[in-house]
Amino acid sequence: MNLEPVRRQNVSDGVFQQLLTNILEGETTTLPSERELAATLSVNRHAVREALKRLEQIGLVRIVHGGATEVLDLRTHAGLDILAYLAASPPRRYGPNLARSVLEFRRSAGTDAARLAALRATPETVADLERAAARYHREATRPEQLTVDREFWSLIIDASDNLAYRLAFNTLMNAFDHLPDMLALLLAPELDDPASHDALVRAIAEGDADGAAAHAHHLLSASSAVADQWLATLGGTGTDAQN
């Protein structure tokens, strides 16, 4: 394992980050004992214990008291909250496939959320969506457009009245925050298509669930197609989490 002494400020965070990086890089299947980690990192065992607990809470390790700490397969044990950590990890391991996976999930959840929004949206929410969609026509810079896009889909998620979609959306946004340049590239076809956003809002306003789902799927498929093309240029499959 590639470990180095941790500076005294935010000691537990420093331990957590180093262990997380080694785990996500696939460099180990077990972690050294608390005593060994504390000695290697030049920290106290309490800081190590806190870091290990955080790793356990996000599903990356299983702590066995009196034995080795087992590194778990994130595909089997981790939840969506791991996405932000993966997005912030070295891109050589997670970049293209992670982007494609997130965008495919976004398309699936966003399509159904739009369908539900058409059935559940209030007149006030529809008015908010109309105002948000209008901004796609006038916001010029990519950062401005990305802000509008987040607001637009946040409104649709809220209109769907589905707590699971809301929490998943929050998680995706946390992951996207680590990839602003990549996000601007992948979402370009959506951001440059204000007419499709208008059509989606009209379907929601009319209570047309199937139409809303179709328009959302059309919009969200554009970015997934860019991710597919990007992945193909890099050799087809790339490297994905815990392969």
SULVENRA-V553548 format. One record per run of one state. SS is the DSSP state (@ for helix, = for strand, . for the rest). FROM is the first residue (numbers start at 1). TO is the last residue. If there is no record, write none. Layout:
BEGIN
{{SS FROM TO} {SS FROM TO}}
END
This chain:
BEGIN
{{. 1 10} {@ 11 24} {. 25 29} {= 30 31} {. 32 33} {@ 34 41} {. 42 44} {@ 45 57} {. 58 60} {= 61 62} {. 63 68} {= 69 71} {. 72 73} {@ 74 77} {. 78 81} {@ 82 87} {. 88 90} {@ 91 120} {. 121 122} {@ 123 135} {. 136 141} {@ 142 160} {. 161 162} {@ 163 176} {. 177 179} {@ 180 186} {. 187 187} {@ 188 191} {. 192 193} {@ 194 205} {. 206 208} {@ 209 233} {. 234 243}}
END
